[in-house]
Amino acid sequence: MCYRPFISESVPDIPTPAGVVAKTETPRRVLFELSLQNQRPVIGGRGTSAEAIIELGGGVNAAGAIEGDKPMADEAIIAAAPDMVVMMRRDGTASEENHGTQRS
């Protein structure tokens, strides 16, 4: 949410995410896993570029309760109850073996 004012002021011709993404009754809760640190996933929380990407896709950040990019315990991930998880590989591309993985 913090990126929208910047986008609309700096480039007014870019449509807002709501204008680009088809609206759904209930947006998907998305967890963005950036990397692993000491065997714990590092998750993009509130106010991060990961959150902006989730919002551009029409989702809601399941890790919105934490500020910034932080390691997250397994129990906290379960409590966040994401509908889907976006994962990054070390080289910065989406993980091929995880395409299409989502909870029904």
Residue pairs with C-beta under 8 A, 6 or more apart in sequence:
1 51
1 55
2 47
3 52
3 55
4 16
4 17
7 14
7 16
8 14
8 16
17 55
17 56
17 57
17 58
20 56
21 56
21 57
21 58
22 58
23 58
24 58
27 58
27 59
27 60
28 58
28 59
28 60
28 83
28 84
29 59
29 60
29 61
29 62
29 80
29 81
29 82
29 83
29 84
30 54
30 57
30 59
30 60
30 61
30 62
30 82
30 83
30 84
30 85
30 86
31 43
31 61
31 62
31 63
31 77
31 80
31 82
31 84
31 85
31 86
32 43
32 44
32 48
32 50
32 51
32 53
32 54
32 61
32 63
32 85
32 86
33 41
33 42
33 43
33 44
33 85
33 86
33 87
33 88
34 41
34 42
34 43
34 44
34 50
34 69
34 88
35 41
35 42
35 88
35 90
36 42
37 71
38 71
40 71
40 72
40 73
41 71
41 72
41 77
42 69
42 70
42 71
42 72
43 50
43 63
43 66
43 69
43 70
43 71
43 72
43 77
44 50
44 51
44 54
44 61
44 63
44 69
45 51
45 61
45 63
45 64
45 65
45 66
45 67
45 68
45 69
45 70
46 61
46 63
46 64
46 65
46 66
46 67
46 68
47 67
47 68
48 68
48 69
50 61
50 69
50 86
51 61
51 64
53 86
54 60
54 61
54 86
55 61
59 84
62 80
62 81
62 82
62 83
63 72
63 80
65 80
66 72
72 80
82 103
83 102
83 103
84 101
84 102
84 103
85 98
85 101
85 102
86 94
87 94
87 95
87 98
88 94
88 95
89 95
